[in-house]
Amino acid sequence: MLVFDQQSRHLVHAFKYHDKTSHAKMFAKLLVARYKSDLTDIDLIAPVPMHRFKRLFRNYNPAQILAKELSLLLDKGMIPDLLIKSKWTKPQTKLTKSQRQKNLSGSLKNNLKYNISGKTILLVDDVYTTGTTSNICSKLLKSAGAKNVKLVTIALRV
């Protein structure tokens, strides 16, 4: 995981906002090189979801692109819609932790067509800032029966 600073910001923003989806291969290789031994017990991979309208606007979900690359390198299945973002929310980038919690309240849900009972899920996101999104997603996955949820992100905002 990179520290989200001046040097990494350019790479991460190019990936997230400027169609540089090819960066996902590099990020996935870095993550696997660093964390492979911690990921041997995962059963499947799931990206943090993006609202369908935001995805239409951006054309892709960066977390899903990264999750796909990780699934190829780790030889694990990836379920792009294991979690669903059902409510449009403001961008999180400039919000405080409490504002993020309020903003995301009720916007994420489990996709009930999947049985994840007893599974260890690798949750994939692009940037970890306050942990609000990943905590909500983890709680949802555990409430659906996941045994364990692990998280990988490209960068950590400090």
Summary of the structure (lengths in Angstrom):
residues: 158
radius of gyration: 14.7
end to end distance: 12.1
largest distance: 41.4
contacts: 476
relative contact order: 0.21
helix: 43%
strand: 22%
